[in-house]
Amino acid sequence: MITTQFSDEEFGKWRDEIASAFVPVNVVPRVEGGNEQPAGVLTAGTLGSLQIREVSGSAIDVYRTPATIRRSDPGLVKVVLLLRGHGWVAQRDRQAVLGRGDIIVYDTSEPYRLRLGNDFTVFVMMFPRTALKTPVNRVSAFTAVPIRADHGVGAVVSPFLTGLRHGLSAGSLMPNHRFEEAAIDLICASLCDDATDINGAPGAAILVSAKSFIDTHHGDPMLNTSMVAAAHHISTRYLQKLFADTGSTVAGWIKERRLERCRHDLEDRSLLRDSIGALGARHGYIDSAHFSRLFKERYGLSPRAFREQFHANPEHYLLGHDGCSPSFRFSSSTCAAQRGRGNEP
């Protein structure tokens, strides 16, 4: 791992890169352990809907304030895995101390403070709050609650994320949408700890089960609100209320899951010979024209154009290659420092 020391001006530029790579934040260097000059490395890339970052460096404090939220609020959840060093995070009325391998989740739409000790490394994933398979209005119940590397579901999630990070950065693991889904599913499981009993609310348990049913049966063209409600022995009205409480609808959730699956198949090189019509039908769209219209409304391109553009330039969507690392896209200043100094430990 290379750590580049900064002058005050260089630190200002790096601080701006941090804000650009994440969300607007205030970054303040801190003297700790005899370190007097700020230093750091930032890497960034994407994996489907996941924004992936890795940051290493000397001690810093990071503030997400009401003012920085007003500058930009993309509605993202941030998941931080501490790979090296120690840390502390505070959001709402909760605080958590982090050790190596621990994970913390926080909401970028609310103020938070993150303190990282000297010689730290964090692996960060960011994704839309709506990707969590939990009611959006309950996300705040999970923020700044540590997921311990040696306890419960965290004992599974932490090694998975660590392995994903190593595999992607070493180039031994090719990115695909299944890793994206697995990462989000494991985070959801660790947040809920028991997906069948979120906050002890039976309605929430039904909601989780209904979403799982939709995931399993999304390829059935007949799937609709009535079918999901009947499978759970509840009225369609009650089911619609459960989804409405999370800011969504049953029909909207079915459409979103189908379109996500279609997008993943369009990105899959092994399915290039499948026609657009066959691909849509596999996920419940038997009318190819209807499928193409919905897909374009969601992603801005027709399925055919999306597939052609993705496979012509996959690095635009996946973690990039720039000669400095097989998986992560480094900032130019960091790459220059690496190339000039070689592979230092």
N, C-alpha and C positions, 0 to 999 in steps of 0.2 A: 504494500500500500504506500503510495506516494503522498506526502503532505507538503504543500507548497506554502512557504511563509510569505506574508503580504506586507507591503507598506500600507500606510493609512489610505492612500488613494486606491491601491489594489484591493484592499478589504472592502472599500465602498463599492467597487465594481462587482466583487464576489457576492456581497450582500444583495445587490440588485439582481444577480443571477439566481440567488436563492428565492427571492420574491417572485421572479418570473417563472421558475421551475415549479413552485408550489402555488401559494396564494400570497397576496401582499402581506408582509409581516415586517416587524422591526427586529433586526438582528444586532445584538450588542456583544462585543467581545468581552471576555472576563479573564483576569489574571488568576491562574490556579496552578499549583505545583511548580512554581518557578517560571512558568511560561509567560513571557512578556510581549511576544509578538504574535498576533493572530495568524492562523494557518488553516488551510482546509482544501478539500477536494469535493467536487460535486459531479455526479453522473446522472443521466436522465434518459428515459426511454418510455415506451408504451407496450402494453400487451393486451390487445383488444381494448376494452373500456378501462382497463387498469392503467393508471399513470404510475410508473415505477421510478423511484429516485434512490440514490445512495449518497450519503453525506458523511465525510470524515473530517476531523479537524481538532482544533484546540477548543477550550472551554468557551461556550457562548450561551446567551440568554435569547430566547425567541419569544416575541410578543405578537399575538393576534388581537388587535384592539378594535373597538367600535369604528374608529376612523379607517383602519385598513380594511375592515369588512365592507364599509361603504364604498371603498375603491373598487372592490370586486368580490362578489359572493356567488361562486358557481355551484354552491350546494353540494360540496364534496365531503365525504368522510375520509379521514386520514388514519391509516393503520401504521404504527411505527414498531419495528422490531429492533431492539437494542442488541447489536452484535458485539460491541466492545465499549468499555468504559461504564459510566454510571449516569443516571438521569433522574429527572423529577418533572412532573407535569401537573398542572392545575387547571381545572375547568369547572364552571359552576361553583358548587361548594365542596368539591372533592379535590384531594391531592393524592398523588401516588409516587412512590420511589421505585425506580426501575433498576434491575440488575441485568446481567448478561443473559440474553435469551428471552427476556420478558417482552410482552407486547402490550401496547396501549392504543386505545381508539379514542379519537376526539373529532368533534364536529367543527368544520371550518366556518360554519355560519354563526358561531358563538365565540366570544373572546376566550383565549386560553394563554397560558404561559408555559414554555418548555425550557428547562435548564439542562444543559448537557455538559458533563465534566470533561477534563482535559483528555486528549487522545481517544475521542469517541468515534464510533462508526454506527450509523443507523441505516436500516433498509426500510424504505417507506413505500406504501401503496396508497393511492388515492383513487376513489371511484364515486360515482353519483350516490347520494344518500338513498335514492329510490332503488338501487340495486340490492340493498339489504332486504332479506325476506322476513322483515319484522316491521310492524307498524311504524311509519315515519315519525309519528308524534311520540314514540317511545325511545327514539335514538338517544335522547338526552339522559335516559336512565342508565346507559351503558358507558357514557363518556368518562374518561379519567378513572376507569375501574381497571386495574392491571390484570392481564391474563398471564399467569405465572407459567414459566417454562417447565416447571416440575410438578404441576398440579392439574388434575382434571383434563378437560379437552385441550388446555394449553400445552400439555405434554405431547400432544399430537400436532397441534398447529405450529408451534415454534420450530420443530425439526423440519416440517414440510416447507415453511417459508425460507428457512435457512438453506435447505437443499435446493429449492427453486432458485434462490439467489445465486448459489454456487454454480448450478447447472447452466443458467443463462449467461452469467459472466464468463464462465470458462468455455462457452460454446459447445458444451457436451450435451445440451438439452435444447432441442429446437422448440421455440415458442409455438403454442397453439391454443385454441380457445378452451380446450378442456382444462388446462392449467388455470386459466382465468376463472372458469366456473368453480373449480375445486377450491381455489383460494378464497373466493367470496363465500362459498358454502361453509368452509371451515371457520371463517371469521364469524359468520352468523351463528354457527353451532356453539362456538366458544362464548359469544355474547349471551346467548340464551341459556347455555349450559344444559338445558333440556328443552328442546324445541317443542315439546308437547305441553309445556306449562310456562309460558311466558308471563312473568309477573303474577302467576297463579290465576290468570283470567281464562275461563273456559272458552270465551269467544275468540280470544287470541289463538288458543290451541286449534280451534276449528279453522281459523284463517290460515294458519301454517299448513294444516292438512289439506285445505282446499287448494292452496298454491302448489303443493306437492302433487295433488291429483291432476291439476292442469299441466304440470310439467310432464307427467307420465302419459297423459292422453291428448296432448296438444295436436298430434297428428290425425286425430279423428275429425273429419269435416263436420260432424254433427255436434261436436263439443260446444256447449253453450251454458248459460247460467242455470237453466233448469236441470241439466245433467249433473252439474257440480253440486247443486243443492240436493238433488235426490240421492246422490252418493253419500251425502253426509246427514241425510234424514232431517233436513231443516227446510224452511220455506225459502223461496227465492228472495223474498223481501228481506228476511233476516241476513241472508248471505250478502245481498247488495249493501245492507247497512254496515256489515263488517268491513267490506272493501271501502265503502265511502268514508269510514272513520280513519282510513289510512291515506285518503286523498286520491283514491283510484276507483275503478269500476271492474266488475268481473270481466265484461267484454273487452275492456281496455287491457287488462292483464293478460288475457288469452292472446290478444293480437300482439302484444309486446313480446311475449315468450315465443310465439310462432316466428315473428320477424327476426328475433335474435338467433333462433336456430337456423333460419334460412341464411342469414348473414354468415354464420359460422360455416355452413356447407359451401357457400360461394367462395369462402377463403380456403377451403380444403382442396389442395392440389390433386388429391386422389379422386375427387369427384368432378374433375373438369369435363369429363365425357358425358355427364348427366345433363340433360336439357333443363332449361329454366322451368319449363312446365312440370317436369318430373320432380325437380327439387321442391317446387312450391307444393305440389300434391303430397309429398312425403310429410309435410308439416301442416296439412289441413287446408291448403288452398287449391281447390280443384279447378278454379277458374284462373288461368294464368294471367289474363288481362287485369283481373281484380287484384291478384297478387302483385303484379308489377306496379300498379297504381299505389297500393299501400306501401310497398317497399320504397318507392321514390319519395312519397310523402315523409317517410321516417328518416331516410338516409340521404336524400337529395340526389340520388342517381337511380336509374333503372337497375334491376338485378343484373342484366347483361353488362351494362356499362360499369357497374361496381366490380363485377368479377374481372373484367378486362383490366380495369385500372389497378385493382389490387395485385393481380399477378404480374402486371408489367412493372410495378413499383412496390413490392411488398415491404421494403424497408420503411416506407412512409407510414405503415401501420404497425409494424413490429419493431423490436429493438434493433437499432441501427448498427451498421458496421462502418468504421471509419479508419481502420488500420491501427487503432490504439487499443481497442478491446473488441473481441468477437461478438459481443452482445450489446453493450451499453454505448450510447452516444455521449461522448465527453464534450465539454465546452472546449473551444479552441485553445484557450490559455492553459487549461489543465493538460491537454494533450501535448502541447509544446513543452511543458515542464517535464512530462513523462519521457518524451522522446529524447530530451536533452540530458536526462539524468539516469536513464536506464531503469531496470527492474530492481529497485531497492526494496528491502524487506519492509 
